[in-house]
Amino acid sequence: MTEPPPFSYVYNLGRLGQAGDTLSFAADAAARAAIARWSDVLAVENFAVTARLKKTGATHYALEAELDADVVQACVVTLAPVPAHIARRFVRELHFVGTVRRGAPMEEGAAVILADGPDQPEILESLQYDLAAPALEEYSLALAPYARD
């Protein structure tokens, strides 16, 4: 059984127009606690994302986003709290390969298949895209593997 992500923010790409969309969202206290448990850190004091979405083709989308997070890790030597700030910009190319029938309800959740290679687009089988997923990925990559005070 797959454990659900510690934080989710689903966006319906089917409603995205040619002008695109800019949105901001942040994890509340409960979600920050879940992210801290998930990433095995002492605390996540801030986890905020600003995302810009653009439609680049009939079934192609571009995501540009910034992650701003404040985290407290344990020092690997003394176990003392080590605060850190994470600021990351990231982009994703998204390709929808599923089918949508007019009048049919959208699926709940998004199935994402990651293609091979770092510059490959994310292949989506649903227009319901979890914007928190790439932010969590970038967050986990930015954590210090051996935090020290």
PEGI-V547744 format. One record per residue. N is the residue number from 1. PHI is phi in radians with two decimals (none if undefined). NEAR is the number of other C-alpha atoms within 10 Angstrom. Layout:
N & PHI & NEAR
N & PHI & NEAR
This chain:
1 & none & 3
2 & -1.51 & 4
3 & -1.35 & 5
4 & -1.18 & 7
5 & -1.13 & 13
6 & -1.25 & 19
7 & -2.69 & 22
8 & -2.47 & 17
9 & -2.55 & 13
10 & -1.48 & 15
11 & -2.15 & 16
12 & -1.53 & 14
13 & -1.12 & 21
14 & -1.13 & 14
15 & -1.66 & 10
16 & -1.30 & 14
17 & -1.60 & 11
18 & -1.12 & 11
19 & -1.28 & 9
20 & 1.43 & 16
21 & -2.69 & 15
22 & -2.14 & 13
23 & -2.55 & 10
24 & -2.20 & 11
25 & -2.62 & 13
26 & -2.49 & 18
27 & -1.37 & 22
28 & -1.39 & 14
29 & -1.01 & 13
30 & -1.15 & 11
31 & -1.18 & 17
32 & -1.10 & 21
33 & -1.12 & 19
34 & -1.15 & 18
35 & -1.12 & 22
36 & -1.07 & 19
37 & -1.10 & 14
38 & -1.05 & 13
39 & -1.70 & 17
40 & 0.99 & 11
41 & -2.09 & 17
42 & -1.22 & 18
43 & -2.81 & 20
44 & -2.08 & 23
45 & -1.58 & 17
46 & -2.70 & 17
47 & -2.66 & 23
48 & -2.23 & 17
49 & -2.30 & 20
50 & -2.04 & 17
51 & -2.17 & 20
52 & -2.09 & 15
53 & -1.98 & 22
54 & -2.35 & 19
55 & -1.59 & 19
56 & -1.84 & 14
57 & -3.03 & 10
58 & -1.02 & 8
59 & -2.27 & 15
60 & -2.08 & 18
61 & -2.39 & 20
62 & -2.10 & 18
63 & -2.09 & 19
64 & -2.12 & 15
65 & -2.56 & 21
66 & -2.16 & 18
67 & -1.93 & 22
68 & -2.23 & 17
69 & -2.45 & 20
70 & -2.08 & 15
71 & -2.32 & 21
72 & -2.14 & 19
73 & -1.85 & 25
74 & -1.59 & 19
75 & -1.05 & 15
76 & -1.23 & 14
77 & -1.70 & 10
78 & -1.81 & 9
79 & 1.17 & 13
80 & -1.19 & 15
81 & -1.14 & 18
82 & -2.14 & 16
83 & -1.33 & 18
84 & -2.59 & 15
85 & -1.95 & 14
86 & -2.02 & 16
87 & -2.29 & 15
88 & -2.31 & 16
89 & -1.83 & 14
90 & -2.62 & 13
91 & -2.26 & 14
92 & -2.44 & 16
93 & -1.82 & 17
94 & -2.06 & 20
95 & -2.15 & 22
96 & -1.51 & 18
97 & -2.05 & 13
98 & -1.37 & 12
99 & -2.11 & 9
100 & -2.24 & 14
101 & -1.66 & 7
102 & -1.05 & 6
103 & 1.50 & 6
104 & -1.45 & 7
105 & -1.19 & 8
106 & -1.24 & 14
107 & -1.21 & 12
108 & -1.46 & 11
109 & 1.33 & 15
110 & -2.10 & 17
111 & -1.65 & 16
112 & -2.03 & 17
113 & -2.00 & 11
114 & -1.45 & 12
115 & -1.38 & 11
116 & -1.23 & 9
117 & 1.64 & 7
118 & -1.27 & 7
119 & -1.78 & 9
120 & -1.50 & 13
121 & -1.24 & 19
122 & -1.42 & 18
123 & -1.64 & 18
124 & -1.90 & 20
125 & -1.79 & 19
126 & -2.45 & 22
127 & -1.41 & 25
128 & -1.49 & 19
129 & -1.89 & 22
130 & -1.49 & 19
131 & -1.18 & 20
132 & -1.30 & 23
133 & -1.04 & 17
134 & -1.18 & 16
135 & -1.17 & 25
136 & -1.13 & 19
137 & -1.08 & 10
138 & -1.13 & 18
139 & -1.04 & 20
140 & -1.14 & 14
141 & -1.24 & 11
142 & -1.49 & 13
143 & -1.09 & 17
144 & -1.19 & 11
145 & -1.20 & 10
146 & -2.37 & 10
147 & -1.11 & 18
148 & -2.38 & 16
149 & -1.64 & 13
